[in-house]
Amino acid sequence: MRITLLAVGRLRKSPELALIDDYLDRFAKTGRQLGLPPVQITEIDDRRASGMAAEAPLIERAIPQGAYVIMMDERGEQPASPDFAARIGELRDQGRDICLIIGGADGLDPGLRARADWQISFGRMVWPHMLVRVMLAEQLYRAASILAGQPYHRV
């Protein structure tokens, strides 16, 4: 099993990058005992593309073959953290690779969105992509904590 976080744009040294690194490090430590591998980050250079139509083939090529594709989209489902954790646990139990995708500034191409196995949203508001990365990294750590029965997630 592999978990890939695929995002359009490069995140330079910043407070957001420090948070992402912290949450993904926590995820790796907690996930190791659960059979969850560390998250691999793949960044698509958004300077080479202009808009979602140009980014779509770059994203498509970077998706690991056979991976369960979860796309971040404001029109997607809004699962509760325990539901997200349960899905991650089910995919782990099936031995499926997971690819979590965050699009560029214009979002994801409709044709690419149709390829998603699951579209999820952090609410109806639109968030800056660097903050979506932070929130997704935190939710991955929260999912591992829930699966491990740790007290990080309080209902």
Buried (B, 14 or more C-beta within 10 A) or exposed (E): BEBBBBBBBEBEEEEBBEBBEBBBBBBBEBBEEBEBBBBEBBBBEBEEBEEBEBBBEBBEEBBBEEBBBBBBBBEBEEBEBBBBBBBBBEBBEEEBBBBBBBBBEBBBBEEBBEBBBBBBBBEEEEBEBBEBBBBBBBBBBBBBBBBBEEEEBEE
